[in-house]
């Protein structure tokens, strides 16, 4: 990590659950999911633990409510996704996919699908029931589409054959990015019947592959040597790859602006605003799980759960302005989701600071452009000139 980036923080870790345990024994976290004021933790021992999130006088508390055994006891919870519209949790455990009630934590009906290696939920479905969850799953050397509704799980009849068994899946707008057991990633458009898989980069089969959705028709995968590679629907890459300081086992994208990688005892944060910038967040103990749910970012160690609270855009912009990184401050602002008025005020502030900096460096063309953009009152500049003139007279 560059020395000048050390002072630029994007996240601040907060311990929210000191010890994750079931019946007095520490449980190893495998996945995390949120649904409103509820937080669910899946464990390697096959437990589902529920916490209730409350805000008491400004203090956010995580209070354990209960834990439950899933339909496959002692089988690791591999995947979990909340479907709030149908009050359900889509859970893959012991290679068996089931739909569980959020309130009961019981399997809904008798519908479950066995021999499932991986699952990916469509992050931006383009058709179908708006209250249903569209997904794809892998069974043997193929993927199959399905949906979860209030009535249960249903699969489409057509299976899409691939060269090898998919070990990891990510889905967006009908596009599926899959990591195959033969050591290659592939991408296929399930919305087009005649579509053929496009082979992407390779990965080390000794490592657990990762594929996540990062933007419209765009994914991020862990490629050769653990390199973070961006891929689009046609197999090309529109962004430079991410090189991690050390090997990472999980990746995540947060707020469409930051890419996070989980090392053994550290979280790395790469900014999509500044590709040279990498924040390092160290932890004590080995890290087990990194997850983004409902816009919140969580990371678990061998026994505890932390929440990574983002530093406000205003604070990040101020830090960039102090470093005279005006272009990066504007790029950060454009990628943010501030309200119009807040965005307008902050944008004007950046241009005003840039205008004075350009004037000080006698870059009059750039200064004039910044003055026009920021609606800077020229009397402010005149007043500075008067002050300088008086100061000069006194020195005489």
C-alpha positions in Angstrom: 0.0 0.0 0.0 1.3 3.4 -0.9 2.5 5.6 1.9 0.4 8.6 0.9 -2.7 6.4 0.9 -2.3 5.3 4.5 -4.2 8.3 5.8 -7.1 7.8 3.5 -9.6 5.6 5.2 -12.7 4.3 3.6 -14.0 2.0 6.4 -13.9 1.8 10.1 -14.4 -1.6 11.7 -16.8 -2.0 14.6 -17.2 -5.1 16.7 -20.9 -6.0 16.8 -20.9 -9.6 18.1 -18.0 -10.6 20.4 -18.6 -14.3 20.4 -20.7 -16.3 17.9 -21.7 -19.5 19.7 -24.4 -22.2 19.9 -25.0 -24.0 23.2 -21.7 -22.6 24.6 -19.5 -23.7 21.7 -18.0 -21.3 19.2 -19.4 -21.7 15.7 -17.5 -21.0 12.5 -19.3 -18.6 10.2 -19.8 -19.5 6.6 -22.3 -17.0 5.4 -24.3 -13.9 6.6 -27.6 -12.4 5.5 -29.8 -9.5 6.7 -33.5 -8.9 6.4 -34.6 -5.6 7.9 -33.9 -5.7 11.7 -32.9 -9.4 11.5 -29.4 -10.8 10.9 -28.9 -14.4 10.1 -25.6 -16.3 10.4 -25.0 -19.7 8.8 -22.3 -21.9 10.3 -20.0 -24.8 9.3 -21.8 -27.0 11.9 -25.1 -26.6 10.1 -26.7 -24.1 12.4 -28.7 -21.0 11.5 -28.4 -18.3 14.2 -30.8 -15.3 14.3 -29.9 -11.9 15.8 -32.2 -8.9 16.3 -30.7 -5.5 15.5 -31.9 -2.6 17.7 -30.9 1.0 18.1 -30.9 2.1 21.7 -30.0 5.7 22.3 -27.6 5.8 19.3 -26.0 2.4 20.1 -26.7 -0.4 17.6 -27.1 -3.7 19.4 -27.1 -7.3 18.1 -29.2 -9.5 20.4 -29.3 -13.3 19.8 -32.8 -14.6 19.5 -32.5 -18.3 18.7 -30.7 -20.9 16.6 -32.0 -23.7 14.5 -30.8 -26.9 12.9 -31.4 -27.1 9.2 -32.7 -30.1 7.2 -29.1 -31.5 6.9 -27.6 -31.6 10.4 -23.9 -31.2 10.7 -23.7 -30.1 7.1 -22.2 -26.6 6.4 -24.5 -23.8 5.4 -23.0 -23.0 2.0 -25.2 -20.1 0.8 -28.1 -17.9 2.2 -30.2 -15.3 0.6 -33.2 -13.4 2.0 -36.4 -12.9 0.0 -38.3 -10.3 2.0 -41.2 -10.1 -0.4 -42.1 -13.7 0.4 -40.8 -13.8 4.0 -38.3 -16.5 3.1 -34.7 -17.5 3.2 -33.1 -19.4 0.3 -30.6 -21.7 1.8 -28.1 -24.2 0.4 -26.8 -26.6 3.0 -25.2 -30.0 2.4 -25.7 -29.5 -1.3 -29.5 -29.4 -0.7 -31.4 -26.2 -1.6 -34.5 -25.3 0.5 -36.8 -22.4 1.1 -37.2 -21.5 4.8 -39.7 -19.2 6.5 -38.0 -16.1 8.0 -40.2 -16.2 11.1 -40.3 -20.0 11.6 -36.9 -21.0 10.3 -38.7 -24.1 9.1 -38.6 -25.6 5.6 -41.6 -24.4 3.6 -43.6 -27.4 2.4 -41.6 -30.3 1.1 -39.9 -28.5 -1.7 -36.1 -28.9 -1.7 -33.6 -29.6 -4.4 -30.8 -32.1 -3.9 -27.4 -32.5 -5.4 -26.9 -28.7 -5.9 -23.2 -27.7 -6.2 -23.7 -23.9 -6.4 -26.3 -21.2 -6.7 -26.5 -17.7 -8.0 -29.4 -15.3 -7.5 -30.2 -12.8 -10.4 -29.2 -9.4 -9.1 -31.3 -7.6 -11.7 -34.0 -9.9 -13.2 -35.4 -8.7 -16.5 -38.7 -10.7 -16.5 -40.9 -12.8 -14.4 -42.8 -12.3 -11.2 -41.5 -9.2 -9.4 -42.1 -10.9 -6.0 -40.2 -14.0 -7.0 -36.5 -14.7 -6.7 -34.9 -15.7 -9.9 -31.8 -18.0 -9.6 -29.6 -20.5 -11.4 -28.1 -23.6 -9.9 -25.6 -26.2 -10.9 -26.2 -29.9 -11.0 -23.5 -32.0 -12.6 -22.0 -30.4 -15.7 -24.9 -28.0 -16.4 -26.9 -25.1 -15.0 -30.6 -24.8 -14.6 -32.8 -21.8 -14.0 -35.4 -21.6 -11.3 -37.4 -19.3 -9.1 -38.5 -19.1 -5.5 -42.1 -18.0 -4.7 -44.5 -18.1 -1.8 -45.4 -21.6 -3.0 -41.9 -22.9 -3.0 -39.1 -23.7 -5.5 -39.6 -24.5 -9.2 -37.1 -25.3 -11.9 -37.3 -24.6 -15.6 -37.2 -27.7 -17.8 -34.3 -26.7 -20.0 -30.7 -27.4 -18.7 -27.7 -25.6 -20.2 -24.8 -28.0 -20.6 -21.2 -26.8 -19.8 -17.7 -28.4 -20.1 -17.5 -29.2 -16.4 -19.3 -28.9 -13.1 -19.9 -25.2 -12.0 -18.3 -24.6 -8.6 -19.4 -21.0 -8.2 -22.1 -18.9 -9.9 -23.1 -15.3 -10.2 -26.1 -14.0 -12.1 -27.3 -10.6 -13.5 -29.9 -9.7 -16.1 -30.0 -13.3 -17.2 -26.2 -13.5 -17.7 -24.4 -16.2 -15.7 -20.7 -16.2 -14.8 -19.6 -19.6 -13.7 -16.4 -21.1 -12.3 -15.9 -24.6 -13.7 -14.2 -27.5 -12.1 -11.8 -27.7 -15.1 -10.2 -24.5 -13.9 -11.8 -22.0 -16.2 -14.5 -19.3 -15.9 -17.2 -19.1 -18.5 -20.1 -16.7 -19.2 -23.4 -17.5 -20.8 -26.6 -15.5 -21.7 -29.5 -17.6 -20.5 -32.0 -15.3 -22.1 -30.9 -16.3 -25.6 -31.7 -19.9 -26.5 -28.9 -20.1 -29.1 -26.3 -18.5 -26.8 -23.0 -20.4 -26.4 -20.7 -20.2 -23.4 -17.7 -17.9 -23.7 -14.5 -19.2 -22.1 -12.8 -16.6 -19.9 -9.6 -16.7 -17.8 -8.3 -19.6 -15.8 -7.9 -20.0 -12.0 -5.9 -22.3 -9.7 -8.1 -25.3 -8.9 -6.4 -25.6 -5.5 -8.2 -22.4 -4.5 -11.9 -21.7 -4.1 -13.1 -19.8 -7.1 -15.0 -16.5 -6.7 -17.3 -14.7 -9.1 -19.4 -11.7 -8.1 -21.6 -9.2 -9.9 -20.1 -5.6 -9.9 -22.2 -3.7 -12.4 -24.5 -3.8 -15.4 -23.5 -6.9 -17.3 -20.2 -7.0 -15.5 -18.5 -9.5 -13.1 -15.3 -9.8 -11.1 -13.5 -13.1 -10.8 -10.4 -14.3 -9.1 -8.2 -15.3 -12.0 -4.6 -16.6 -12.5 -2.5 -16.1 -9.3 -5.6 -14.7 -7.5 -5.7 -11.6 -9.8 -9.0 -9.8 -9.8 -10.2 -9.8 -13.4 -13.3 -7.8 -14.6 -15.3 -9.4 -17.4 -18.3 -8.3 -19.4 -20.9 -10.2 -21.3 -18.8 -10.5 -24.5 -15.8 -11.8 -22.5 -13.8 -8.6 -22.6 -12.6 -6.4 -19.8 -13.2 -2.7 -19.5 -11.2 -2.1 -16.3 -7.6 -2.9 -15.3 -7.2 -6.0 -13.1 -6.7 -5.8 -9.4 -3.5 -7.1 -7.9 -3.9 -8.0 -4.2 -0.9 -7.5 -1.8 -1.5 -11.1 -0.7 -3.8 -14.0 -1.7 -7.5 -13.4 -0.9 -10.1 -16.1 -0.4 -13.3 -14.0 -0.8 -14.2 -10.8 -2.7 -17.1 -8.4 -2.5 -18.3 -5.1 -4.0 -19.8 -2.3 -1.9 -21.7 0.7 -3.0 -20.5 0.2 -6.6 -17.4 2.1 -5.6 -15.1 -0.3 -3.6 -13.8 -3.8 -4.2 -12.9 -5.7 -1.0 -10.7 -8.8 -0.7 -10.4 -11.0 2.4 -6.9 -12.2 3.3 -5.9 -14.4 6.2 -6.1 -11.6 8.8 -6.7 -8.5 6.7 -9.3 -6.9 4.5 -8.0 -5.0 1.4 -10.1 -2.3 -0.1 -9.5 -1.2 -3.7 -11.3 2.0 -4.9 -12.8 2.1 -8.3 -12.2 5.8 -8.2 -8.4 5.5 -7.8 -7.0 2.1 -8.9 -3.6 2.9 -7.2 -5.3 3.2 -3.9 -5.5 0.2 -1.6 -6.6 0.5 2.1 -5.5 -2.2 4.5 -7.7 -3.1 7.5 -5.9 -5.5 9.8 -7.7 -7.8 12.2 -6.6 -10.0 15.1 -7.2 -13.7 14.3 -8.0 -15.5 11.1 -10.9 -14.2 9.0 -13.6 -16.6 7.9 -16.3 -14.7 6.0 -16.9 -11.5 4.0 -20.4 -10.5 3.1 -22.5 -7.5 1.8 -26.1 -7.7 2.7 -28.7 -4.9 2.4 -25.9 -2.4 1.8 -24.1 -3.4 5.0 -20.6 -4.9 5.0 -19.8 -7.6 7.5 -16.6 -9.7 8.2 -16.3 -12.5 10.7 -13.2 -13.8 12.4 -12.9 -17.2 14.0 -15.3 -16.2 16.8 -16.5 -12.6 16.3 -18.5 -10.5 13.9 -17.5 -7.0 12.7 -19.3 -4.4 10.7 -17.3 -2.2 8.4 -18.8 1.3 8.6 -18.0 3.5 5.6 -16.4 6.8 6.1 -18.8 9.5 4.8 -18.3 10.8 1.2 -17.9 14.3 2.7 -15.0 13.2 4.9 -13.3 11.3 2.0 -13.7 14.3 -0.2 -12.1 16.6 2.4 -9.2 14.2 2.7 -8.7 14.3 -1.1 -9.0 18.1 -1.1 -6.2 18.4 1.5 -4.1 16.3 -0.8 -5.1 18.6 -3.7 -6.5 15.6 -5.5 -9.4 17.5 -7.1 -10.0 15.2 -10.0 -10.2 12.2 -7.8 -12.6 14.1 -5.5 -14.9 14.8 -8.4 -14.8 11.2 -9.6 -15.6 10.0 -6.1 -18.5 12.4 -5.9 -19.9 11.3 -9.3 -19.9 7.6 -8.2 -21.7 8.4 -4.9 -25.4 8.4 -4.3 -25.8 11.7 -2.5 -29.1 13.6 -2.7 -29.1 16.3 -5.3 -28.7 19.3 -2.9 -25.9 17.6 -1.0 -24.2 16.6 -4.3 -24.5 20.2 -5.6 -23.0 21.8 -2.5 -20.1 19.3 -2.4 -19.4 19.7 -6.1 -19.3 23.5 -5.7 -16.9 23.1 -2.8 -14.5 21.0 -4.9 -14.5 23.4 -7.8 -14.0 26.4 -5.5 -11.0 24.8 -3.8 -9.6 23.8 -7.3 -10.1 27.4 -8.5 -8.0 28.9 -5.8 -5.4 26.2 -6.2 -5.1 26.9 -9.9 -4.9 30.7 -9.3 -2.1 30.1 -6.8 -0.2 28.1 -9.5 -1.0 30.7 -12.1 -3.0 28.2 -14.2 -5.5 30.8 -15.3 -7.3 28.7 -17.9 -8.1 25.9 -15.4 -8.9 28.4 -12.7 -11.4 30.2 -15.0 -13.1 26.9 -15.8 -13.4 26.0 -12.1 -14.7 29.4 -11.3 -17.5 29.1 -13.9 -18.4 25.6 -12.7 -18.5 26.5 -9.0 -20.4 29.8 -9.3 -17.6 31.3 -7.3 -18.3 35.0 -6.3 -15.5 37.0 -7.9 -15.6 39.4 -5.0 -14.0 36.7 -2.9 -11.0 36.7 -5.2 -10.9 40.5 -5.3 -11.0 40.6 -1.5 -8.0 38.3 -1.3 -6.2 40.6 -3.7 -7.0 43.6 -1.5 -5.7 41.7 1.5 -2.5 40.9 -0.3 -2.1 44.5 -1.3 -2.6 45.8 2.3 -0.1 43.2 3.5 2.4 44.3 0.9 2.0 48.0 2.0 2.6 47.1 5.6 5.8 45.3 4.7 7.1 48.5 3.0 
